[in-house]
Amino acid sequence: MAHERRQRLLMDWGWKFHRGDVPSEAGTDYGSVIEVCKAESGQGPARVLYNEHGWQDVRLPHDWVVAEPFDPSLPGAHHCKPRGIGWYRRTFSLSQDRAGMRAVLQFDGVATRAQVWVNGRLVARSQSGYTPFCADITDCLNYDDTANVVAVRVDATEHEGWWYEGAGIYRHVWLVLADRVSVDTSGVWVNPQREDAELGLWRVPVETTLYNAGSAAEHVSLVSSIETYEGRVVAQAESVAEVPARGQAVVHQSMSVRHPALWSLERPTLYRLRSQILREGTPADQEETSFGFRTLRFSADEGFFLNEVPVKLKGTCNHQDHAGLGVALPDRIQAYRVQRLKTMGSNAYRSAHNPPAPELLDACDALGMLVMDEARRFSSSAEGLAELETMIRRDRNHPSIILWSIFNEEPLQATEAGMRTAESMRARVRALDSSRPVTGAMNHGWLEATDGVPANAAVALDVIGINYNLSQYDAVRALYPDKPIVASESAAASTTRGMYDREAGYIPAYDHKEYDFGSSVRDAWRAVAERRDVMGTFLWTGIEYRGEERWPTIQSQSGMLDICCQPKDNAWLCRALWSADPAMVHILPHWNWSGREGQTIEVWCYSNCESVELYFDGQSLGEQPANPYEPPRWHVPYRRGVLQALGKREGVAVAQDFAETTGGPAALQLANGVSLLRSDGEDACPVEVSTLDVDGNMVPTADDLVRFTLHGDGEIIGVGNGDPQSHEPDAAAERRLFNGKCQVIVRAGFAPGELTLVAEADGLVPASLRIPVAAVCRRPYLPEAQPRWRLDRWHVAPLSAQPIEPEEFLRRGVSMALHSARLGPGSDAITAEEAGYLSMAALTPVPGGPREGLGLEFSAIRGSATVLVMPFSEHQPDLATALVAHKEDPGEGPLSVDLARLPEGTRQVAVLVTVQAAASGAGLVGDVRWATAR
């Protein structure tokens, strides 16, 4: 059917990458100046003809920084690793039956600044690593046998944030092929609104932007259907629209739905809007959009309500990098991170300080996690507002998003200029989405006024965000009695997993205030929990991240989870503060303190029970109330043994935890972070590695070096251990344990069955883990093609009785009545009509890049032949440096010309071919192509 012609093709495979910039080969002569001013102005790797010899094979998502060595001379704010400039190239082919379709190239994220060429034509520029961008490349494409080349120059020499940002094409790339009249990029907006709660009646306004890439106006029908994810249609609307040539039409529709299943934290039910375009009754295009039914209410007095149920936001702020991967996260790892945050009781995610990957939002939709979606740039410039609009249009259908944040801790926030900037940005958001409030994360300035009248960014916000500053909550409330308040960032209670002393740059894992501006997790939550009007908080941070530290520390230690998503003690504290069920109790620290016998160790217990009783080797050390803000504490002289904590409710033990002195490491243990993988070449899973003593207890202080081997169709793509001072490589097949744990991330290939991961360490019993891999279909993708280009335009001299000397051909070429001929699909061969010598020449640019592996391939020559390749020097062919190849056999066969010795700097050559024809039919009877070594 026609509507099946729309394809969203993944382009993650088949990329070539070069680390560093490539000098432009453009000359300064008149011809070269003209060349760079024309449509096909791409130079160096941006040219179609370019030799990629020596470039690295990579697949997306790709972050080139994560594999770089650490350099303590580089800024610790960005992880002490070099960024710089890099180039990417990819080649693909399209069949002729796709000609006439609209083609849009979509980049989900490139860090940091990018220029994109298609077939040598500059099609897009991006100034933000966090903002997706696209280019309509319909006019640039070749079809059938002529390949297409995408070239991307990434400039990451400057930064947008003060944290680790990585570098490269670190999110997905897509080619969307659609009918000439199609749903435009981010062209659907579904905004369900409850009209009658008693009747369960919902009105669903739908705004659909159509685009016509054709040269004439089109009359089409738009059929919009609301479906359950099982495929049941619950509502439908049809409208007629005229879409102007090369223009847009916006279609507004409205449908009614009764008693839909609501999207909630406990049951995040999703629906699908199917948008189908009909031309004369025939399907032409179809798009699917996921959305959910839910209500949001924000009260200055009572906080936040989801579906009219009060919800306290138990949120965390998060950057986007993960151990071993940098910012290039597979989709499954995005979902894994959200699930780990939910496990510790969190229900809200702040994307700090930039729009997240689409797959992160998909995971929040599917798993039931509320989101504050945040812009990177606080700007009302045309460029700043365009980036903001891109974020809103892309993300506004996600039911998980409840707040739009337009800035974080901007110096302008305390000024009238900041107020005006926030007003302009809020106006743009409201024009695109009036269903969610606008906030900003402010760390000062709420009380700034002019002539007694507030004059700061808070004035322009729907919801006031307060970063830290717990003591300011009441003053802000008094000044803005009608505005809801959220603690947009709090705590920054840095700790190190498994460390309980302040030594060598590590930070004790007991919850405490670490920085003057911050607080403990307990104080941050108490300030919110005790105020009904503060709707919740976003702790800094949920997951540790690289950067914002000083060497030798290379990652922030403020997470509730470490950078591998392993829980730190504060993750258990969050469970105690945030979740009444299930009952839990957690002991800290561990009980391995060899060499400190007799010294007093402070023992804490986090629990959501009523009381906790602590035992040592079966003897009670006393029972204390389990106040989560003031956790039960005991001072216990150290000796080997077992600590046991019993959490009690109404005097009955309902939860327990142990801390036992262990023996030394004896064996390794592996635990998979997901149940199975999919054989789609994309799916990935984290595997937790730990050590056990001879009795099977996890050894919390082990630091053994673990080596990994993977058997089967898959690969190890990263390792980590949560150590903020580890300078081991992230892209490796080994990692040292840090306080008993490390992580290895495995990606599946395309073969179903299973993978086997083996972990080994000196002196320890190895471990193996069988990871099942389910058979699935790959997502639609665009295969790569070989970068070979035809030399198809030739000037042919009349047949001669004797071979024409190269000097004579060049001197007399104009007077020899040369005629033009083409080689290629559908073109005739260039052959002699009788015996004699057939001479022909072509003037062609030379592929840029290195000379290694560069050559000309004549697929078929009939007759013996000589080929000269003459570099051009000062607009004249240089016979002295010409490269020569001979074909002695008079039969039909190939001939290759090795151009490795072509002088550097040669941008153009003349190719002269002389064929000795013993009879008619001799000549070039096959393609002539440039060959490059990949």
N, C-alpha and C positions, 0 to 999 in steps of 0.2 A: 504493500500500500504506500501511497505517496507520503503519508505523514511519517513513515518509518525512515524517510530519507534524513531526518534530523539525527545527527550523531554528535555526541560529545566525546571526543577521542582523547584519551590520556596520552601525553607525550613525555612520560618520565624516562623512557628508555632511549638508548642510542645517542647520547650526547658526548661530544668531545670537549675537553676542558684544558685550558692553558693558564697556568698560574703566572701572573705578571702581565704587564702591558706589552703590546707589540707595536714597535715604531711604525708610523705611517710610511708607505712606500710612494706616496704622491710626490711627484717632482715639482719643480718651480717653473718649468717651461710653460709656454702658452697653452699647449695641448693638455698638459696635466692640470693646469688651473681650470680650464674649461671642464675637464672630466669630473672634478670634484664639485662642480656647480650644477651638475645635471641630476636627473632623477636617480639614476643608479650611481650614487655618489659614495657608496661604501668603499672604504680603503682597508688595506691589510686584511685581517680575518673577516671583515664585514663584506668583502668581495665574494661573489659566487665562486670564482676560481681561486681556490686557496688550498695549499698543501698542508694537511693536518698532521704530517709526520711528527711523531714524538709527543703528540697531545695525549692526554689521559682519557681513558674510557670512564665515564661516570654515569650515574643514573640519579634521577631526582626522587625525593628532595635531596639537595646537596649543600653542605656547609663546608667550604674548604678550610676554614679557620680551625675547626675542631681537630684536624689531623696535623696541624702545625706544632712544632716544639714550643715550649714555654720560653719566654725571654724576660727576665726580671727587669730589663731596662724599659720595657713597654708599660703603658698605664695599667695599673691594677684594676682600675674601674672597668676595663674591658677584658680582664682575664689574662693579661700578660701574654697575649698571642698576636702575631702580626695579621693585619687585614690586607689592605692594598687593592690591587686591580686584578681582574681575571676575565677571561674570554670563554664563551661557550659557542659551539656550533652543532647544528643538527640538520640532517638531510632527509627529506621524505618525498614520496611520489603520490600523485593523485590520478585516478583513472579519468578518462574523458567523460564518463557518465556523471561525474561530479561537477563538470563545468556548468556554469550558470547558477550554482548554489552560492549562497552567501557564506563566507568563511571568516570567522572571528578567532583570532589568536588570544588566549586568555592566560595571564600570569597571576597566580594567587599571591605571590610575594617574592621579591628579589631584593636582597640586602647588598648595597643600600641604594645607589643610584644606577639606573640602567638605561641603555640605549639598545634598541632592537631594530635589526635590519632583516628584511625578507627579500631574497634574490637581489641583494645589493641596494635595496631601497629602504631608507630610514622610515619606519612605520610607527615608532612609539618612543617616548622618553618617560621615565618615571623618576621622581625625586624623593620617594619615600619607600623604605624597605617594608613597610607594614601595610601599604595600601595596594590592593589589587589593581591591575590595569589591563586593558585589552586594546587590540588593534584590528580593525576591519582590513583584511589582507586580500579580499576578493580580487582586486585589480592587479595584484602582484603575482598571482600564481601561474605555474605551468602545469600542464596535464600530460598524461600518457608517459612517454619515454623521457621527458625532460624533468629532471629532479628540481626540487625546491630546497633552498638553503635558508635556515634561520640562524642568525648570528646575534649574540648578546654580549655587549661589553658591560661589565659590572664594576663600578667604582665604589669601593668601600674604604677609601682613604679617610673620609670624614665619617662622623657618627651622628646618629639621631638621639641616642639615649646614653645614659651614663652607666649602663650595665652591659653584659655580654650580648652582642647582637649577631655574631657570626658574619658570614659573607657568602654570597652566591645565590643561585636560584634554589631557595630553601623550601619553597612550597610547590605545589603541583603546577603543571602547564597543560593546557588543553587546546585542542582545535575543535571549534564548534562549526559544523556544516549544517546549513538549514536552507529551506526554501527561500526564494527571493522575498516573499512576504512571511515574516516570522515574528515570534515573540522576541522582543529586544533583550539585550543583556540586562539582568536584574530588573526585568520589565514587569514583574507580577508583584502585587501588594495585596495580601489577604488580611483583613482587619476585623475579626469576629467581634460582635458587640451584643451583649445580653440585653434583650428588650423587656422580657417579662420573666422574673425568676420563678413565680408560681407556676406558670405554664411551661417553663423550660424552653422559652422561645428565644432564639438567637437570630439576629440579622447579620449577614456576612457580606459587607461591601468588598468588591474586588475591583482593583484598578489594573488594567493590562495595557502596556505600551507595545504597540506593534510597529515594525519597521519594514519599509518597502525598499529593497535594494534595486528594484527594477527601474526602467526608464519611463514607465507610464503608470498613472494612478491605477489602483486596484480596488475592486469592491469584493470584500470577503465577509464571511460569517465567523464569529468567535463563539465557540461553545465551551463554557466553563462548567466543570462537574466537580462536586465535592464528594470524595470517596473515603471510606474507611481504608485502613491499610490491608484489609482482606479483600478489597475491591468492590464493596457494596456502595452504590451511588445513593447519596442521601439528599442531594439537591443539584439542580442544573439550571443554567441560564444561557440564552442565546441572543446575540446582538449582531447587527450588521454595521460594518464600518467601511469608510473610504480611506484608503491609506495613500497619501500623495507619493509621487515618484521621489526616490531618494529622501524620503521623509518619514515622520512618525505620525501615528494616530493613537490617542489615549482613549480606551474604552472603559466606561464605568458600568458595572453590573451590581446587582444585589440579589441575594438568595436568602431563604429562611430555612433554619434547621431547628427541629424540636429535640430536646433532651439529648444533646450530644454528650459523649463521654468527655469529661473535663481533663485537661492537662494539669497534673498536680505533682508535688514532690514524691508522693507515694505511688501514684499511677500516672506516669507521664505519657498519656495517650495522644497519639499523633494522627492527623488526617492528611489527605493529599488533595490538592487542587489540580485537576487535569485541564489544561488550556489547549483547545484544539482549534486550529484555523482551517476553514473550509473555503475552497475556491470553486464556485459553481457546483457545490455539493460534494466535491472531492477533497478528502483530507490533504492538506498541504504542509502543516507543521503541528507539532505537539510539544508541550512543555509540562513538567510536573513540579509542583511546589509543595513542600511539607509545611504544615502549620498546626496549631492547636487551639482549642477553645479554653480560655481561662479569663478571669477578671482580675484586674489589679486596682487596688485602692491604697492611697497614701494619705494618712491623716497626721496633721501636726500634733494632735493630742494622743493618738492611740497607735501610731506607727503604721506598719505595712500589713495589708490583707491580700491574700491570694485566694480567689474564689470565696471571698467574704470570710475567710478563716484567718485569724491573726497569726502572722508568722514573724518570728524574730530572726533576722538575718544572722546566720552563724557562718560568716564568710571568711575567705582568705584572698589576699592579693597574690598574683602569680605572674612571673615572666614565663617564657616559652621554651627554655632550653632544658635538656635532660642529659644525664650522665652518658658519656660515650657517643652521643649523637649531636651535640651542639643544638642548633635550632632546627635541624633537618629531621623532623619527627615523622615516622610512619603513622598512618591514621590510627592503628590499634594502640600505639603508645599514647596518643592523645586521649583516647577513651580510658586507658589504664590509669592515667594520672587523675582523671576526674573520679574514677571509681575509688581510688585510694583516698582521695579527699573525702568522699562520702563515707567511707569506712570509719573515719575518725569523727563523724558526726557533722561535717560541714554541709551546708545546704546552699551556699552562694559562692560565686567565683567572680573576682574582679580581674579583668584583663589589664594588667598593669605593664606599661602605660601606653598601650597601643591596641589597635584592632587585632583580634586573634585569628588563627587559621580557621577556615570554614568548618573543618572537621572537628575542631574543638567545640564549636557551637552545636554541631550535629550530636556530639557525645553528650553535651549538657541537655539537649532536647530529649534524647533517648533515655538518659539515666535519671533525669529529674534534678537538675542543678540550676539554680537561679544565677543570672549573669548581669554584672555591670559591664557594659561594653564601652570602651574608652578610646577616644581619639588621641592621636600622638601629638598633633600640632594645635596649639592655642593661637588661632589666627583667623581673622575675618577677611584676609586677602582673597582674591579670586582663587588662587591655588589652594589656600587653606580651606576655604569653603567647599571647593571641589573635592578635596580629600574627605572632608566630613560627609558630604553628600554620597560619595562612593560607599563609605562605611554604612550609612543608614540604608541606602537602597539594597545593598548586598545582604544585610543582616536583619531587616525589620520583620521578616516572616518567622523568625525563630521565637517560639513561645517562651523559651528559657530567659530571654532578655527582658529585664524589668526596668533598667535604668540606662540612659545614655549619659556618659560622662564626657565633658568637653575639654577638661584640662586636669593637670596634676601639679600642685605646688608651684604655680607660676608667680614670678615677682610682680607681674601686673595685676594680680588678683586683688591687691589692696588699694587699687587706684580707680579713678573715674575712667581712665582709658581701658582698664581691665573690665569694668562694668559694661562699657559700650561694646567691647569685643565679645563679651559673653552674651549680650543682648542680640548681637548680629548672628552669632552661632546658634543660639537658642531659636531664633526666628527661622533659620534654615532647617533646623531639626523639626520644628513644629509643622513647617510646610510639607514635610515628607512623612511625618509620623506624629500624630497628636495623641496617640494612645499611651505613650510612656513619658514620664517626666525627665527633665534634664537636670543633671547635677554636675558638680565640679569638686575635685578633691583639694580642699584648701587647708594649708597649715598655718595661716595667719590672715589678718585683714578683715575678718567679719565685722569688726566693730569700727572700722574706719568710716568717718563721716565728713561731710562738708556742710558747714553752718548747721550742725546738729542733725542733718539728714544723712542716713547711710549712703555711702558712695563707694561701693566696691563690687566685686564680681558676685557676691552672695545675693545682691539685690536682684540680679537677673536670673537666678537659678530657681527651678521649681522645688528641688530638694537640696538643702545645704549639706555639703560634705565637710566633715571635720577630720583632718589627719592629726592623730595624737592629741595633745592639748586636752586631756580629760577634764581639766579644771575649767575649761571654757564652755562646756555644754550648757550650763544654766544661763550664762551671760548671753550666749547666742540665742537661746530660746527666748529670753526676755526681750531681745531686740527684734526678733522675727517670730512673733507668736503664731503667725498663720502658716509658717513654712515647715514642712516635715524635715527631720534631721537624720542623717546617717553618719555613723563613724566610718568614713571611707577608707581609713588606714589607721591601724593601731598596733601597739605592743612593740614590735621589733625586738623581741626578747631572744637575742641570739644565744644559741647553745650548740654544743657539738655532740653528735650521737655517741653515746658510750663513754664520754669523758666526764669526770666528776671533780677534777682539780683544774685550777687555772695554771696551765703550764704550756710553754712552747707555743703560745698563740692560740691554744685551744680554750674553749669557754665551757665552764661547768654546765651540765645538763639540768640542774635544778632550775625551776622557773624563777626568774628574777628580772629586775630592771637592769639592762645592760648599758643603755645610752641615756643621756640627759633628756633628750626629746621624747623617749619612749617610756615603756612601762613593762611590768610583767604581764603575761597572758591573763593571769587571774584578775589583776586590777583593770585591765582593758575590758574584760568581759563584765566585771561587776559594775563598772560605770554605765554600761549599756543595759544590763539586766535589771538594774534598780531604777531605770528611767523608762517608763512606758512610752514616752514620746520619742525616744531615740530608737529607730526601727531595727538597729542591729549594727554589726561591725564587720570589718574586713581586716583580719589579722595580717600583719606583715611578718612572714609570708607563709603560704601554705606549703610550698615546695622550695627547697633551696635552689639557688641559681648562681651562675658564674659571675664574677666581677664584684665591684663595689668593695674591694678589700685591698690590703697591701701585702706585697710579697713578704714572706713565702706563702701567705694565705691567698688562695686564688678564687674562692667562692664565698658568697655570703653565708652566714651560719644562722640566719633568722628563721628558717623554715620549721614548720611542725613536722615535716617529713624531710629527709635528706635529699640530695640531688638524684638519688636512685629511687626515691619514693619509699624508702624504708622508714618506718615510724621512729621518731625520736621520743623521748619521754614526754615532751609537751604534746605530742599527738594523743597520748593516753590522757593527759590532763584535759584536752579538748573534749574527749569522749565523756569524761567525768562531768565537765561543765555543761555539755550540750545534749547529752542523751540520757534519758532516764532508764531506758531499756536497750539492750539487756544489762543486767547487773554486772558490774565489773570492779576490779581492784587491780592496781598495778604498783609493784614495788620498784623503787630505785634507791640506791644504785645496784649493780651486780654485786656478787659476793666473792670476787676473786681479788684478794688484796695481799698476796704473798709479800712478805717483808714488812708488813705493817701490823703484825700480830700484837694485840694488846692496845693498839691505838683505837680511839673512838671514831666510828663511822656514822655519819648522820643518815638515817633511813627515813625516806618519805613514802607515803602511799597516796596515790590518786584513786578516788573511788566515787561512784554515784550512789553508794549505799548510805545507810544511816550511821553506821559505825564501822570501824576496822579494828580487829584484834591481831596483833603481831606475835608470832611464835618463833623461837629459836631452838632448833633441835627438839621440837615438841613442847617446849616450856614457854608459857605465855609471858610476854613482856608488857602486857597491858592492852586495854581496849580504849579507843579514843573516838570522839565524834568525827564523822567523815565530812567535815566542812571543806568543800572544794576550794574555797578562797584561802583557807588556812589549813592546808593538808595535815593530817596526823604525822607526827615526827617522833622518832625514837633515836637515842644516842646509844649505839651498841658497840661495845669493845669487840674488835675483830678477832675471830678465830675461825678456822674451817668449820663448815656446817651448813645448815639449811635454814633460811628464813622462809616463813609461811605467813601470808596475810589472808585473813578471812574477812570478806565484806558481809555485813549483816543487815538485815531488814527485820524489824520487829523481833530482834533477838535471835533470828535464825540465819545461819550462814547460807548465803546465796551466790557467792563468788569467791574465788581464791586465786592467789598467785604465789609463785615460788622464786626465790633467788638462792641458788645453791653453789657452793664452792665446787668447781669442776676440776677434773684432771687436765693434763695437757692435751693439745690437739692430737687426735688419733685417726680421724677419718673425715672425709668431705661429704657434704650433703647438698643436693640440688633440689630446688622447688620451682616449678613452672608458675609464672604469673598469669597465664591464661589456660583454659582447658584444652584447646587445640588451635592449630593454625589452618589457614586456608591456602590452597595451592594456586595462588594468584600472582606470585612473584612480588607481592607487596607486604603481606601480613607479617607481623613481627611480634615477638614475645620477650619480656624480660625474664630471666632465670636468676633466682636468688641463690647465692652460694654461701654456705656456712660450714663451720667445723664442729665436730662432735668429739667428746672424749670417749673413753672405752665403755662408759655406761650409757652413751647416747645422749648426753647433755650438751647443749650448744655452749661452746667456749667463747665467752664474751670479750676476751682480750687477744684472740689469735690474730697474727699478722702474716701468715704464710703466703708465699707467692704461688698462685694457682694458674696452671696452664690449661688451655681449652682446645679441644679438637671436636669438630662437628662432622658427622658422617651422614650422607644423604644429600638430597637436592636442597641446599640451603647455604647460608653464610652467616658468619659472626660479623655484626656491623658496629659493635661498640662495647666497651667495658667501663666500669666505674666502681667506686667503693664508698663514696660519701665522705672521704677524707678531705677536708678543706685545704690541706697542705700537700696533697699528693700531686706530684709532677710527672707521673707516669703517663704514657701515651693513651689517648682515648680510643684510637683506632688500632687495636692490637688483639692478640689472642691470649693474653695473660694479664693478670691483675693481682696485686697484693691485697689480702684481706685487711680491712680496717675495723678494729674492734669486733672481729669475728665474722664480718660479712663483706661480700662484694657482689657485683651483678654483671652478667653477660647478656647481651641482647642478640637474639637470633632472628634471622629473616628467612622465610620459606621461599623455595623456588616454585616450579610449576608442576612438579611430580607429586601426586598424592601418595600417601603411605605413612611414613614416619621419618623423623630425624632422630639421631642419637647424639647427644652431647656428652662428652667425656671430660671430666675435670680431674687433674692430677696435681699433686704437690709433693715435694721431697719428704719422705718419711711418713706420709699419710696414706691411708687406704683410699684409692680413687673412687669417684662416684660417676655414675652414668644416668642419664635421664632420657627416656624415650618420649618424644614429642609427636603426637599424632598430627597428621596433615590431611585435611579433608579435601576431597575432589570438588572443585568449584570452577565455574567459568570465569575467565578473566574479564575485567571491565573492558568495554570497548576501548581500543588503543590504536594509535597511528604507528605502523611499523616504520623503522628507519630504512633508508635506501643508501646504496653505495654512491659516494660523491664522485661520479664520473660524468664529464661533460663533453659533448660532441664538438668537433671542429668541422662544421658543416658547410661553410661558405668557401668556395674555391674559384680561382680564375684559371681557365684552361686555355692553353695555346693550341694553335692548329697543329695537326699531326706533322712530324718532320721525318725526313729520311735519316738524319743524323741527330744524335743527342745535342740539345742546346746547352751550351756551357752556362753555368750559373751567372757569370758576369754578363754574358750576352742577354740572357733572359731578363736580368734586372735592368740592363741598359735599354733593351728594345721592347720591354714589356708593353708599353702603351701603344706602340706601333704594330704589334703582332696580332691585332684583332682578337684580343682575349675575350672569351665569353664566360659568363658566370654560370656556375652549377652548384647544386646543393646535394649533400648526402644526409641520409637519415631516414626515419620511418616514412614510407610513402614517397620517397624521392628516388630517382633513377640512379643507378651506378654511373660512374664516370669512366667510360671505356672508349677504346679506339675502334673505328669502323673497319680498319684494315691494318696490315703490318706497318710498323714504323715506331717512332718514339713519341710517347704521349707525355707532355710536361704540364704541370699545374702548380699553382702557388696559392698560399693562404697567408694572410697577415692576421695575427692573433695576439691578444694579451697573454702573458704568462701567468699561471697561478702564483699567487703570492706565497710567502712562507718559505720554509727550508727547501733545499733542493733534493735532499735524500728521498728516494722513492718516487721522484717526479719523472714522468715519462709520457710519450705519445704512443698510443696503441692503434695500429692499423689492423682491424679485425680480419680483413681479407684483401690481398692484392693478387691479381692474376697477371703473371709475367714477372720477369726479374726486374728489380727496381733499386733505385738509389734515393735516399731521403736526406736532405740537408735542412738543418734547423739553424737559422742565422740570427743572432741577436741584433737588435737595432741599437745603433750608437749614433746619436745626433741625427736622428731621422733617416739613417742609412743603414742597410744591413751590413753586418761586419763578417765578411767571408773568412777572415783570419781566425775567428773564434768559433766558426760554424761547427756543429756536431753532425757526424755523418753515420748513416746506417745503410747496410746493403742487404738486399734479398736476392740470392743467387739462383734459387730454384725458379724455373719458369712456370711451374704449376701454381695453383691457387693456394695461398697460405697467409698467415699473419706476419707482422713485423712490428717490433717494439724499438723505440728510440729512448735510450736512457739519458735523461737530462740532468743527472746529478752534477755534471761538470759545466753546466750552463753558468756563465759568470753571474756573481751576485749583483743585484741591482737591475738585472734585465727585466724590463716590464713588458716588452713586446718582441716578438720574433716573426721572421718570415720563414715559412715552411715550403720548401721546393721539392716536388716529387717528380722523378722521371721514371717512366715505365717503358721497358722494351717490349713492344707488342709483336709477337711472332705471327699473330693473326688477329682478326677482329675479335672483340670481346675482352681484350686485356685491359687492365686499368684498376681503379679502385672499385671494388665490388662489395665493400662492407664499410661499417662505420669507422671513423677516426675519432678517437677519444683521448682526452687527458686522463692520465692515471695518476693517482696519489696513493702513497702508502699510509695506511691507517694504523 
